[in-house]
Amino acid sequence: MRSQKLIVLGFLLGGAFLLNPTAKASTYHSGTPKALRGCWYLGKQSYLEYWSRHTGMNNLQYSSAYGGYLKPNPYGLTYVKYKYLGYHTYRLTGWTYSTSQDFRVIDPTSEKYTYNVRLLNSKQLYLCDRNVTYTKYTTTPGWVVD
């Protein structure tokens, strides 16, 4: 009788451990969140672009020859990971790359960088560390030359 009680107690304790999930919602995920992907503009000043595995940004440059703004080569983060913080806010982290280097390689001069982003709605993105709001257009704006 006593051994049966111990066996039952063992199953109950074992079941309690199995029912308690250890996975946390705040773990890092590889890549960028799908909700952020695409090109975002800060007026006619700069752009911010999210691809599946890296990010890029730079200032827009006006070209009188083309009659619009050009998007120069970006600098940003590669080998990006993100964590969902709640309230449409993400923490992105990765290795920096410059406009003169390949984003697929971590250069010896690269540094680890982390920042927070809040998706205000489907067309507005707020960079928490810079206190600026970027806008996403359904098509490339007419003032940007492809």
DSSP file with accessible surface (Angstrom, degrees, kcal/mol):
  #  RESIDUE AA STRUCTURE BP1 BP2  ACC     N-H-->O    O-->H-N    N-H-->O    O-->H-N    TCO  KAPPA ALPHA  PHI   PSI    X-CA   Y-CA   Z-CA
    1    1 A M     >        0   0  153      0, 0.0     4,-1.7     0, 0.0     5,-0.1   0.000 360.0 360.0 360.0 -41.8    0.0    0.0    0.0
    2    2 A R  H  >  +     0   0  199      1,-0.2     4,-2.0     2,-0.2     5,-0.2   0.887 360.0  51.5 -66.1 -38.5    2.8    2.4    0.9
    3    3 A S  H  > S+     0   0   76      1,-0.2     4,-2.1     2,-0.2    -1,-0.2   0.856 106.6  54.8 -67.6 -33.3    4.6    1.7   -2.4
    4    4 A Q  H  > S+     0   0  121      2,-0.2     4,-2.5     1,-0.2    -1,-0.2   0.902 107.1  50.4 -65.9 -40.1    1.4    2.4   -4.3
    5    5 A K  H  X S+     0   0  140     -4,-1.7     4,-2.7     1,-0.2    -2,-0.2   0.911 110.4  49.8 -63.0 -41.3    1.2    5.8   -2.6
    6    6 A L  H  X S+     0   0  106     -4,-2.0     4,-2.4     2,-0.2    -2,-0.2   0.898 111.2  48.9 -65.1 -38.8    4.8    6.6   -3.5
    7    7 A I  H  X S+     0   0   98     -4,-2.1     4,-2.4     2,-0.2    -2,-0.2   0.939 112.9  46.9 -65.8 -45.3    4.2    5.6   -7.1
    8    8 A V  H  X S+     0   0   86     -4,-2.5     4,-2.4     2,-0.2    -2,-0.2   0.931 112.9  49.5 -63.1 -43.9    1.1    7.8   -7.4
    9    9 A L  H  X S+     0   0   92     -4,-2.7     4,-2.5     1,-0.2     5,-0.2   0.917 109.6  52.5 -61.9 -40.0    2.9   10.7   -5.7
   10   10 A G  H  X S+     0   0   43     -4,-2.4     4,-2.5     1,-0.2    -1,-0.2   0.910 109.9  47.9 -62.4 -43.6    5.8   10.2   -8.2
   11   11 A F  H  X S+     0   0  157     -4,-2.4     4,-2.6     2,-0.2    -1,-0.2   0.897 111.6  50.7 -65.0 -39.5    3.4   10.4  -11.2
   12   12 A L  H  X S+     0   0  119     -4,-2.4     4,-1.9     2,-0.2    -2,-0.2   0.931 113.5  43.6 -65.0 -45.4    1.7   13.5   -9.8
   13   13 A L  H  X S+     0   0   98     -4,-2.5     4,-1.7     2,-0.2    -2,-0.2   0.915 114.8  49.8 -66.1 -41.5    4.9   15.3   -9.2
   14   14 A G  H  X S+     0   0   34     -4,-2.5     4,-1.8    -5,-0.2    -2,-0.2   0.910 110.4  50.7 -63.1 -39.9    6.2   14.2  -12.6
   15   15 A G  H  X S+     0   0   26     -4,-2.6     4,-2.0     1,-0.2    -1,-0.2   0.876 105.7  56.1 -65.9 -35.5    3.0   15.4  -14.3
   16   16 A A  H  X S+     0   0   56     -4,-1.9     4,-0.9     1,-0.2    -1,-0.2   0.905 108.2  47.8 -64.4 -38.7    3.3   18.7  -12.6
   17   17 A F  H  < S+     0   0  157     -4,-1.7    -1,-0.2     1,-0.2    -2,-0.2   0.868 111.3  51.0 -69.4 -34.2    6.8   19.2  -14.1
   18   18 A L  H  < S+     0   0  152     -4,-1.8    -2,-0.2     1,-0.2    -1,-0.2   0.850 109.3  50.1 -71.7 -32.9    5.5   18.2  -17.6
   19   19 A L  H  < S+     0   0  148     -4,-2.0    -1,-0.2    -5,-0.1    -2,-0.2   0.688  92.7  84.2 -79.4 -17.4    2.6   20.6  -17.5
   20   20 A N  S  < S-     0   0  107     -4,-0.9     2,-0.1    -3,-0.2    -1,-0.1  -0.740  77.6-145.1 -88.4 103.1    4.8   23.5  -16.5
   21   21 A P        -     0   0  102      0, 0.0    -2,-0.1     0, 0.0    -3,-0.1  -0.440  12.8-165.2 -71.5 140.0    6.2   24.9  -19.8
   22   22 A T        +     0   0  130     -2,-0.1     2,-0.2     2,-0.1    -2,-0.0   0.542  55.2 107.0-100.2  -9.6    9.8   26.2  -19.6
   23   23 A A        -     0   0   91      2,-0.0     2,-0.3     1,-0.0     3,-0.0  -0.525  60.6-146.2 -72.0 135.0    9.8   28.1  -22.9
   24   24 A K    >   -     0   0  150     -2,-0.2     3,-0.8     1,-0.1    -2,-0.1  -0.802  14.1-140.1-104.0 146.6    9.6   31.8  -22.4
   25   25 A A  T 3  S+     0   0   93     -2,-0.3    59,-0.4     1,-0.2    -1,-0.1   0.685  98.4  66.5 -74.6 -16.8    7.8   34.2  -24.8
   26   26 A S  T 3  S+     0   0   61     57,-0.1    -1,-0.2    59,-0.1     2,-0.2  -0.036  73.0 123.4 -98.4  32.9   10.7   36.7  -24.4
   27   27 A T    <   -     0   0   67     -3,-0.8    57,-0.4     1,-0.1     2,-0.2  -0.554  68.4 -98.7 -87.7 159.0   13.4   34.6  -26.1
   28   28 A Y        -     0   0   91     -2,-0.2     2,-0.4    55,-0.1    55,-0.2  -0.557  34.5-157.6 -78.2 141.2   15.3   35.9  -29.1
   29   29 A H  E     -A   82   0A  78     53,-3.0    53,-2.5    -2,-0.2     2,-0.1  -0.915  23.1-107.6-117.2 147.4   14.3   34.8  -32.6
   30   30 A S  E    S+A   81   0A  81     -2,-0.4    51,-0.2    51,-0.2     2,-0.1  -0.452  79.9   7.4 -75.7 141.3   16.5   34.8  -35.6
   31   31 A G  S    S-     0   0    1     49,-2.9    22,-0.2    22,-0.2    -2,-0.1  -0.461  99.0 -50.8  91.8-163.7   15.9   37.4  -38.4
   32   32 A T        -     0   0    1     20,-1.6     5,-0.1    -2,-0.1    50,-0.1  -0.849  60.2 -94.8-112.1 152.2   13.6   40.5  -38.3
   33   33 A P    >>  -     0   0    4      0, 0.0     3,-1.3     0, 0.0     4,-0.8  -0.376  29.0-130.0 -63.8 139.8    9.9   40.5  -37.5
   34   34 A K  G >4 S+     0   0  168      1,-0.3     3,-0.6     2,-0.2    16,-0.1   0.838 105.7  64.2 -60.2 -31.8    7.7   40.2  -40.5
   35   35 A A  G 34 S+     0   0   47      1,-0.2    -1,-0.3    84,-0.0    -3,-0.0   0.765 105.1  45.5 -65.2 -22.9    5.6   43.2  -39.4
   36   36 A L  G <4 S+     0   0    0     -3,-1.3    14,-0.3    15,-0.1    -1,-0.2   0.645  84.6 116.9 -94.3 -16.1    8.7   45.5  -39.8
   37   37 A R    <<  +     0   0   80     -4,-0.8     2,-0.2    -3,-0.6    14,-0.2  -0.202  53.1  47.6 -63.9 142.6   10.0   44.3  -43.2
   38   38 A G  E    S-B   50   0A  25     12,-2.2    12,-2.4     2,-0.0     2,-0.5  -0.744  94.4 -49.0 123.7-171.6   10.1   46.8  -46.0
   39   39 A C  E     -B   49   0A  23     -2,-0.2    98,-0.5    10,-0.2     2,-0.4  -0.885  46.1-169.8-108.4 130.4   11.3   50.3  -46.5
   40   40 A W  E     -BC  48 136A   0      8,-3.4     8,-2.7    -2,-0.5     2,-0.4  -0.909   8.3-151.4-118.7 142.3   10.4   53.1  -44.1
   41   41 A Y  E     -BC  47 135A   7     94,-3.2    94,-3.0    -2,-0.4     2,-0.9  -0.925  17.4-152.4-121.7 141.4   11.0   56.9  -44.7
   42   42 A L  E >>  -B   46   0A  33      4,-2.7     3,-2.3    -2,-0.4     4,-0.9  -0.762  68.3 -81.1-103.2  77.7   11.7   59.8  -42.4
   43   43 A G  T 34 S-     0   0   39     -2,-0.9    -1,-0.2     1,-0.3    92,-0.1  -0.321  92.0 -35.4  58.1-134.2   10.2   62.4  -44.8
   44   44 A K  T 34 S+     0   0  104      1,-0.1    -1,-0.3    -3,-0.1     3,-0.1   0.113 129.3  80.2-103.9  21.8   12.8   63.3  -47.4
   45   45 A Q  T <4 S-     0   0  130     -3,-2.3    15,-2.6     1,-0.3     2,-0.3   0.907  99.3 -18.5 -93.9 -53.0   15.7   62.9  -44.9
   46   46 A S  E  <  -BD  42  59A   7     -4,-0.9    -4,-2.7    13,-0.3     2,-0.3  -0.939  51.4-136.0-151.4 170.0   16.5   59.2  -44.5
   47   47 A Y  E     -BD  41  58A   4     11,-2.4    11,-1.5    -2,-0.3     2,-0.4  -0.930   5.1-158.9-132.6 158.2   15.3   55.7  -45.0
   48   48 A L  E     -BD  40  57A   3     -8,-2.7    -8,-3.4    -2,-0.3     2,-0.4  -0.996  13.2-168.4-137.3 127.3   15.3   52.5  -42.9
   49   49 A E  E     -BD  39  56A  35      7,-3.7     7,-2.5    -2,-0.4     2,-0.5  -0.972   8.1-160.7-127.3 136.0   14.9   49.1  -44.5
   50   50 A Y  E     +BD  38  55A   3    -12,-2.4   -12,-2.2    -2,-0.4     5,-0.2  -0.970  12.1 177.9-115.3 122.9   14.3   45.7  -42.9
   51   51 A W        -     0   0   84      3,-2.7   -19,-0.1    -2,-0.5   -15,-0.1  -0.510  49.2 -89.3-105.7-176.4   15.0   42.5  -44.8
   52   52 A S  S    S+     0   0   61      1,-0.2   -20,-1.6    -2,-0.2     3,-0.1   0.856 120.4  14.6 -68.2 -32.3   14.6   39.0  -43.5
   53   53 A R  S    S+     0   0  141    -22,-0.2    27,-1.6     1,-0.1    26,-0.5   0.458 127.3  27.4-122.9  -5.1   18.1   38.7  -41.9
   54   54 A H  B     -E   78   0A  22     24,-0.2    -3,-2.7    25,-0.2     2,-0.3  -0.967  60.5-136.9-151.8 168.0   19.6   42.3  -41.8
   55   55 A T  E     -D   50   0A   4     22,-2.6     2,-0.3    -2,-0.3    -5,-0.2  -0.828  15.5-169.9-123.2 163.8   18.7   45.9  -41.6
   56   56 A G  E     +D   49   0A   0     -7,-2.5    -7,-3.7    -2,-0.3     2,-0.3  -0.992   8.0 168.3-154.2 148.4   19.9   49.0  -43.5
   57   57 A M  E     +DF  48  75A  19     18,-2.3    18,-2.3    -2,-0.3     2,-0.3  -0.984   5.1 152.2-154.6 158.6   19.6   52.8  -43.2
   58   58 A N  E     -D   47   0A  28    -11,-1.5   -11,-2.4    -2,-0.3     2,-0.2  -0.945  46.6 -81.8-172.9 168.4   21.1   55.9  -44.6
   59   59 A N  E     -D   46   0A  97     -2,-0.3   -13,-0.3   -13,-0.2     2,-0.2  -0.586  45.8-116.6 -79.5 142.5   20.3   59.6  -45.4
   60   60 A L        -     0   0   15    -15,-2.6     2,-0.5    -2,-0.2    11,-0.2  -0.552  26.8-147.8 -75.3 145.5   18.6   60.3  -48.7
   61   61 A Q  E     -K   70   0B 113      9,-2.1     9,-3.4    -2,-0.2     2,-0.3  -0.973   9.2-131.7-120.6 127.6   20.6   62.4  -51.1
   62   62 A Y  E     -K   69   0B 139     -2,-0.5     2,-0.5     7,-0.2     7,-0.2  -0.565  19.2-165.1 -77.9 135.3   18.9   64.8  -53.6
   63   63 A S  E  >> -K   68   0B  20      5,-2.9     5,-1.6    -2,-0.3     4,-1.4  -0.968  14.0-168.1-122.8 115.0   20.1   64.6  -57.2
   64   64 A S  T  45S+     0   0  104     -2,-0.5    -1,-0.1     1,-0.2     5,-0.1   0.802  90.4  61.4 -70.1 -26.9   19.2   67.4  -59.5
   65   65 A A  T  45S+     0   0   89      1,-0.2    -1,-0.2     3,-0.1    -2,-0.0   0.886 116.2  30.5 -65.0 -38.4   20.3   65.3  -62.5
   66   66 A Y  T  45S-     0   0  159      2,-0.2    -1,-0.2    -3,-0.2    -2,-0.2   0.562 104.5-128.9 -95.5 -12.7   17.6   62.7  -61.6
   67   67 A G  T  <5S+     0   0   52     -4,-1.4     2,-0.3     1,-0.2    -3,-0.2   0.857  76.8  54.8  69.0  35.1   15.1   65.2  -60.1
   68   68 A G  E   <S-K   63   0B   3     -5,-1.6    -5,-2.9    -7,-0.1     2,-0.4  -0.958  92.4 -62.6-171.6-170.9   14.6   63.3  -56.9
   69   69 A Y  E     -Kl  62 144B  53     74,-3.4    76,-3.2    -2,-0.3     2,-0.3  -0.764  40.3-148.5 -99.1 136.5   16.2   61.6  -53.9
   70   70 A L  E     -Kl  61 145B  53     -9,-3.4    -9,-2.1    -2,-0.4    76,-0.1  -0.775  11.7-133.2-102.0 148.2   18.6   58.7  -54.2
   71   71 A K        -     0   0   63     74,-0.5   -11,-0.1    -2,-0.3   -12,-0.0  -0.856  27.4-154.8 -99.0 101.3   19.0   55.9  -51.7
   72   72 A P        -     0   0   26      0, 0.0     0, 0.0     0, 0.0     0, 0.0  -0.214  41.6 -64.8 -68.7 168.6   22.7   55.5  -51.1
   73   73 A N        -     0   0  117      1,-0.1    26,-0.1    26,-0.0     2,-0.1  -0.252  64.5-123.3 -54.0 137.0   24.2   52.2  -49.9
   74   74 A P        -     0   0   29      0, 0.0     2,-0.3     0, 0.0   -16,-0.2  -0.335  17.5-156.4 -84.2 163.2   22.9   51.4  -46.4
   75   75 A Y  B     +F   57   0A  83    -18,-2.3   -18,-2.3    -2,-0.1     2,-0.3  -0.913  41.1 105.7-123.8 156.5   24.7   50.7  -43.2
   76   76 A G  E     - G   0  97A  12     21,-1.7    21,-2.1    -2,-0.3     2,-0.4  -0.892  61.6 -30.4 174.5-140.6   23.0   48.8  -40.4
   77   77 A L  E     - G   0  96A   5     -2,-0.3   -22,-2.6    19,-0.2     2,-0.3  -0.892  39.8-169.7-118.2 142.2   22.8   45.4  -38.6
   78   78 A T  E    S+EG  54  95A   6     17,-2.7    17,-2.5    -2,-0.4   -24,-0.2  -0.841  70.9  32.8-123.8 164.6   23.5   41.9  -39.9
   79   79 A Y  E    S-     0   0A 130    -26,-0.5    -1,-0.2    -2,-0.3   -25,-0.2   0.952  88.8-167.0  51.1  54.4   22.9   38.6  -38.2
   80   80 A V  E     -     0   0A   3    -27,-1.6   -49,-2.9    -3,-0.2     2,-0.3  -0.441  19.2-177.8 -78.7 141.9   19.8   40.2  -36.6
   81   81 A K  E     -AG  30  93A 106     12,-2.6    12,-2.5   -51,-0.2     2,-0.3  -0.943   8.3-162.0-129.5 153.7   17.8   38.7  -33.8
   82   82 A Y  E     -AG  29  92A  50    -53,-2.5   -53,-3.0    -2,-0.3     2,-0.4  -0.962  11.0-158.4-138.1 158.2   14.7   40.1  -32.2
   83   83 A K  E     - G   0  91A  43      8,-1.8     8,-2.7    -2,-0.3     2,-0.5  -0.999  22.5-128.9-133.3 132.2   12.7   39.8  -29.0
   84   84 A Y  E     - G   0  90A  94    -57,-0.4     6,-0.2   -59,-0.4     3,-0.1  -0.730  22.8-177.8 -82.2 124.4    9.1   40.8  -28.7
   85   85 A L  E     -     0   0A  67      4,-3.0     5,-0.2    -2,-0.5    -1,-0.1   0.514  45.0-103.1 -99.6  -7.3    8.7   43.0  -25.6
   86   86 A G  E >  S+ G   0  89A  18      3,-0.8     3,-1.0     0, 0.0    -1,-0.3  -0.172  95.8  64.1 101.2 160.5    4.9   43.5  -25.8
   87   87 A Y  T 3  S-     0   0  203      1,-0.2     3,-0.1    -2,-0.1    32,-0.1   0.890 130.5 -60.4  54.3  42.4    2.7   46.4  -26.9
   88   88 A H  T 3  S+     0   0  115      1,-0.2    31,-2.9    30,-0.1     2,-0.4   0.787 105.0 135.6  59.9  29.8    4.0   46.1  -30.5
   89   89 A T  E <   -GH  86 118A  10     -3,-1.0    -4,-3.0    29,-0.2    -3,-0.8  -0.916  33.3-171.4-113.2 136.6    7.6   46.8  -29.3
   90   90 A Y  E     -GH  84 117A  30     27,-3.2    27,-2.8    -2,-0.4     2,-0.6  -0.942  17.8-144.5-125.3 145.9   10.6   44.8  -30.5
   91   91 A R  E     -GH  83 116A  80     -8,-2.7    -8,-1.8    -2,-0.3     2,-0.4  -0.961  22.4-165.5-108.0 118.9   14.2   44.7  -29.3
   92   92 A L  E     +GH  82 115A   0     23,-2.9    23,-2.4    -2,-0.6     2,-0.3  -0.864   9.3 177.1-106.0 140.1   16.6   44.1  -32.3
   93   93 A T  E     +GH  81 114A  10    -12,-2.5   -12,-2.6    -2,-0.4     2,-0.3  -0.982  15.8 122.2-140.2 149.0   20.2   43.2  -31.9
   94   94 A G  E     - H   0 113A   0     19,-1.9    19,-2.7    -2,-0.3     2,-0.4  -0.973  57.1 -65.1-178.5-171.1   22.9   42.4  -34.3
   95   95 A W  E     -GH  78 112A  86    -17,-2.5   -17,-2.7    -2,-0.3    17,-0.2  -0.834  50.0-119.4-102.8 135.8   26.4   43.2  -35.6
   96   96 A T  E     -G   77   0A  41     15,-2.4    11,-0.4    -2,-0.4     2,-0.3  -0.354  28.3-175.3 -73.2 149.6   27.0   46.6  -37.3
   97   97 A Y  E     -G   76   0A  14    -21,-2.1   -21,-1.7    13,-0.1     2,-0.2  -0.979  14.8-136.2-139.5 152.4   28.2   46.9  -40.9
   98   98 A S    >   -     0   0   45     -2,-0.3     3,-1.4   -23,-0.2   -23,-0.0  -0.497  32.0 -98.6-102.8 175.9   29.2   50.0  -42.9
   99   99 A T  T 3  S+     0   0   69      1,-0.3     4,-0.1    -2,-0.2   -24,-0.1   0.745 120.3  54.5 -66.5 -21.6   28.3   51.1  -46.4
  100  100 A S  T 3  S+     0   0  110      2,-0.1     2,-0.3   -27,-0.1    -1,-0.3   0.445 100.7  69.2 -94.6   0.5   31.7   49.9  -47.7
  101  101 A Q  S <  S-     0   0   41     -3,-1.4     2,-0.3     6,-0.0    -4,-0.0  -0.825  87.5 -99.0-121.8 161.4   31.5   46.3  -46.4
  102  102 A D    >   -     0   0   65     -2,-0.3     3,-1.4     1,-0.1     5,-0.1  -0.580  23.8-143.0 -75.9 130.6   29.4   43.2  -47.2
  103  103 A F  T 3  S+     0   0   68     -2,-0.3   -24,-0.1     1,-0.3    -1,-0.1   0.666  96.0  66.8 -69.7 -15.1   26.5   42.7  -44.9
  104  104 A R  T 3  S+     0   0  154    -26,-0.1     2,-0.4     2,-0.0    -1,-0.3   0.536  95.3  65.5 -83.6  -4.4   26.9   38.9  -44.9
  105  105 A V  S <  S-     0   0   80     -3,-1.4     2,-0.8   -26,-0.0   -27,-0.0  -0.955  77.2-133.8-122.5 136.0   30.3   39.1  -43.1
  106  106 A I        -     0   0   72     -2,-0.4    -9,-0.1    -9,-0.1    -3,-0.1  -0.789  30.7-148.0 -86.6 112.2   31.0   40.2  -39.6
  107  107 A D    >   -     0   0   54     -2,-0.8     3,-1.9   -11,-0.4   -11,-0.1  -0.443  22.0-114.7 -77.1 153.7   34.0   42.5  -40.0
  108  108 A P  T 3  S+     0   0  128      0, 0.0    -1,-0.1     0, 0.0    -2,-0.0   0.775 119.3  53.9 -60.3 -22.9   36.7   42.8  -37.2
  109  109 A T  T 3  S+     0   0  101      2,-0.1   -13,-0.1   -13,-0.0     2,-0.0   0.501  85.6 114.5 -88.2  -3.3   35.5   46.4  -36.7
  110  110 A S    <   -     0   0   14     -3,-1.9     2,-0.3   -15,-0.1   -13,-0.1  -0.342  50.2-158.5 -67.9 148.2   31.9   45.4  -36.3
  111  111 A E        -     0   0  138     -2,-0.0   -15,-2.4   -17,-0.0     2,-0.3  -0.921  23.8-105.8-125.6 153.4   30.2   46.0  -32.9
  112  112 A K  E     -H   95   0A 107     -2,-0.3     2,-0.4   -17,-0.2   -17,-0.2  -0.607  43.3-175.9 -75.0 133.4   27.2   44.5  -31.2
  113  113 A Y  E     -H   94   0A  90    -19,-2.7   -19,-1.9    -2,-0.3     2,-0.4  -0.998  10.6-173.4-137.5 140.3   24.3   46.9  -31.3
  114  114 A T  E     +H   93   0A  63     -2,-0.4     2,-0.3   -21,-0.2   -21,-0.2  -0.992  10.4 162.6-134.3 137.8   20.8   46.7  -29.8
  115  115 A Y  E     -H   92   0A  23    -23,-2.4   -23,-2.9    -2,-0.4     2,-0.4  -0.980  30.4-119.7-149.8 162.0   17.8   49.1  -30.1
  116  116 A N  E     -H   91   0A  42     -2,-0.3    12,-1.7   -25,-0.2    13,-0.6  -0.833  22.0-170.4-106.9 143.7   14.1   49.1  -29.5
  117  117 A V  E     -HI  90 127A   0    -27,-2.8   -27,-3.2    -2,-0.4     2,-0.5  -0.987   6.2-158.4-131.8 137.4   11.4   49.7  -32.2
  118  118 A R  E     -HI  89 126A 100      8,-2.7     8,-3.2    -2,-0.4     2,-0.9  -0.977  12.6-143.1-119.7 128.4    7.7   50.2  -31.7
  119  119 A L  E     - I   0 125A  23    -31,-2.9     6,-0.2    -2,-0.5     3,-0.1  -0.790  16.9-176.6 -87.5 105.4    5.2   49.6  -34.5
  120  120 A L  E     -     0   0A  81      4,-1.5     2,-0.3    -2,-0.9    -1,-0.2   0.897  67.8 -34.0 -72.1 -42.1    2.6   52.3  -34.0
  121  121 A N  E >  S- I   0 124A  77      3,-1.5     3,-0.8    -3,-0.1    -1,-0.2  -0.896  81.6 -71.2-159.4-172.2    0.4   51.0  -36.8
  122  122 A S  T 3  S+     0   0   93     -2,-0.3     3,-0.1     1,-0.2    -2,-0.0   0.676 132.2  36.3 -67.5 -13.1    0.9   49.3  -40.1
  123  123 A K  T 3  S+     0   0   95      1,-0.1    13,-2.2    12,-0.1     2,-0.4   0.430 109.6  64.8-118.8  -0.7    2.3   52.5  -41.6
  124  124 A Q  E <   -IJ 121 135A  76     -3,-0.8    -3,-1.5    11,-0.2    -4,-1.5  -0.988  53.1-174.7-133.4 134.2    4.2   54.1  -38.8
  125  125 A L  E     -IJ 119 134A   0      9,-2.5     9,-3.3    -2,-0.4     2,-0.5  -0.985  11.2-153.2-127.7 130.2    7.3   52.9  -37.0
  126  126 A Y  E     -IJ 118 133A  59     -8,-3.2    -8,-2.7    -2,-0.4     2,-0.8  -0.915   5.8-150.0-110.2 122.1    8.9   54.6  -33.9
  127  127 A L  E  >> -IJ 117 132A   4      5,-2.6     4,-1.3    -2,-0.5     5,-1.1  -0.824  10.3-160.3 -88.0 112.4   12.6   54.2  -33.2
  128  128 A C  T  45S+     0   0   38    -12,-1.7    -1,-0.2    -2,-0.8   -11,-0.1   0.860  85.1  50.4 -66.2 -37.7   12.8   54.5  -29.4
  129  129 A D  T  45S+     0   0   72    -13,-0.6    -1,-0.2     1,-0.2   -12,-0.1   0.777 120.3  34.8 -76.1 -22.0   16.5   55.4  -29.1
  130  130 A R  T  45S-     0   0  111     -3,-0.4    -1,-0.2     2,-0.2    -2,-0.2   0.484  97.7-133.0-106.7  -7.8   16.3   58.2  -31.7
  131  131 A N  T  <5 +     0   0  115     -4,-1.3     2,-0.3     1,-0.2    -3,-0.2   0.898  62.1 126.9  55.4  45.4   12.8   59.5  -30.9
  132  132 A V  E   < - J   0 127A  40     -5,-1.1    -5,-2.6     2,-0.0     2,-0.5  -0.951  52.7-138.4-130.8 153.4   11.7   59.6  -34.5
  133  133 A T  E     - J   0 126A  51     -2,-0.3     2,-0.3    -7,-0.2    -7,-0.2  -0.955  14.9-158.9-115.5 124.8    8.8   58.1  -36.5
  134  134 A Y  E     - J   0 125A   4     -9,-3.3    -9,-2.5    -2,-0.5     2,-0.4  -0.727   9.2-141.3 -98.9 152.3    9.2   56.6  -39.9
  135  135 A T  E     -CJ  41 124A  42    -94,-3.0   -94,-3.2    -2,-0.3     2,-0.5  -0.922   4.1-148.8-117.3 140.1    6.4   56.1  -42.4
  136  136 A K  E     -C   40   0A  58    -13,-2.2     2,-0.3    -2,-0.4   -96,-0.2  -0.904  12.1-156.6-108.5 131.5    5.9   53.2  -44.7
  137  137 A Y        -     0   0   94    -98,-0.5   -98,-0.2    -2,-0.5     3,-0.0  -0.781  22.6-129.1-104.6 151.6    4.3   53.7  -48.1
  138  138 A T  S    S+     0   0  123     -2,-0.3     2,-0.3     2,-0.1    -1,-0.1   0.850  98.1  18.8 -68.4 -32.2    2.4   51.1  -50.1
  139  139 A T  S    S-     0   0  107     -3,-0.0     3,-0.1     0, 0.0    -1,-0.0  -0.893 106.5 -78.0-128.6 164.6    4.5   52.0  -53.2
  140  140 A T        -     0   0   65     -2,-0.3     6,-0.1     1,-0.1    -2,-0.1  -0.416  58.7-107.2 -61.2 129.2    7.8   53.8  -53.5
  141  141 A P    >   -     0   0   12      0, 0.0     3,-1.7     0, 0.0    -1,-0.1  -0.228  22.4-119.0 -58.9 150.7    7.2   57.6  -53.1
  142  142 A G  T 3  S+     0   0   83      1,-0.3    -2,-0.1    -3,-0.1     0, 0.0   0.750 110.8  61.8 -64.2 -24.5    7.5   59.6  -56.3
  143  143 A W  T 3  S+     0   0   60    -75,-0.1   -74,-3.4     2,-0.1     2,-0.5   0.539  88.5  84.1 -82.5  -4.0   10.3   61.7  -54.9
  144  144 A V  E <  S-l   69   0B  11     -3,-1.7     2,-0.5   -76,-0.2   -74,-0.2  -0.872  73.1-144.8-100.4 127.3   12.5   58.7  -54.5
  145  145 A V  E      l   70   0B  38    -76,-3.2   -74,-0.5    -2,-0.5    -2,-0.1  -0.795 360.0 360.0 -92.1 125.9   14.5   57.7  -57.6
  146  146 A D              0   0  154     -2,-0.5   -76,-0.0   -76,-0.1    -1,-0.0  -0.573 360.0 360.0 -84.2 360.0   14.9   53.9  -58.0
